[in-house]
C-alpha cells in the first residue's frame, strides 16, 4: 500500500509545436526520485549503502535485488524490508528503504565489497574474477526456440503499462522458455528494472532463476553481472551488447543475444541453448 503513495508518473503541461503551430497540452512523464538503500543488523545498527535514482514502485524488490546482485547479501540474509519511519523529513519517508538482515554485518567489509562490486569501470577484469568466485555455475539448460526468443521484445512492450503512458521507461521481463511472462518491472534505470525483477523473485524464495531475461535496451556488463548472480542462463536484449557483457556471458556459461527485434537476433555466446 505504501508504494501507491509515490506516483510512478507525473502530470505536466507542455508547449507542443507542430508545423509551426503552437498549442499547450497535458503530458505525462515517468517519475524519477532518489531511493536510499540501507541495511540493518539484528541489533538495529543501520548503514547507508547506496542512493539510486528510480521510478517509484517495487521499492522493496529494488532494494533487496540491488543488495543481492551487488554481492552484499545472500537470499537467506533478508529478515525484513520496510520503509524508514524515523526520518525528520516525512516527505522523504517513502524514498528510504531499510533491509534488515538475519546476521550482523561488518560496516568496513560492506563498504569494501560494494566498491569492488561497483567498480567495473575501473577494472572490469577484477570484477569478473569477483563475480566468478561468488557465483554458482549457470545451469547448462534450458534451451529456447528461436521463434520464442524473437517474440519476447514485443511481449515485453505489450506488458509495459507505464511506458504506454510516458514513452520514457526501460523494462526487464522474466520469461519461461515457452515464452510465458513470469514477471515484468519498469524503471527509468535499466539496471533498476533488472534488480526489481530479481528482487521480487528473491523475496518469494525462487532462486536461482532458470528463465530468460529480456531487457528493453542494450545489454551492458552490469545487466549480465546481475543475471549471472541470479543464475539466469539466457539474456536477450533489443539492442547491442557491450564487449565486456559478451566476455562476461562467455565466462559464466550464459547465452547472450542482442539485436533481438523484427524477427531476427544475434547470438553472441553459448548459442547451443537457442534451438530451431
Order of alpha helices (4+ residues) and beta strands (2+ residues): beta-beta-beta-beta-alpha-beta-beta-alpha-alpha-beta-alpha-alpha-alpha-beta-beta-alpha-beta-alpha-beta-alpha-beta-beta-beta
